[in-house]
Amino acid sequence: MDRVVWLFVLVALAVIVASLGSGLFHLARGGADDSQRLARALTIRIVVSLALFALLMIAWYFGLISPHPLQGGYSQ
């Protein structure tokens, strides 16, 4: 089940990066129609980012993922 969560995380990150690239492309072109496409691309990025955050919180709540201490951190 841990690999399924990783797969969803990687896909979500790929969609976020693609959306940012699309937004940058439409920002650079700067046409009249590109303004709406830029807003749509950035809206998709925000929605996917929030969905990814919710997925991580749900996976943590159900025990599918667990945090770990930093390596080389403070120890007594």
C-alpha positions, 0 to 999 in steps of 0.5 A: 500500500505504501507504493500506491501512496508514492505513486499518487504523490509522484503523479501529483508532483508531475501534474503540479510541475506541468501546470507550472510550466503551462502557466509560465508558457502562457505568461510568456506569450502574453496574448489576450486568450492566454490570460484565461489559460494562465489562470486555469493552469494556476488554478489546477496547480492549487487544486492538485496541491491541496489534494496532495496535502489532503492525501498525505494527511489521510494516508498518515491518519490511516497509518499508510505512511509514517514520519521518521526522525531526521538522520544525524539529528540531536540524540541524547 
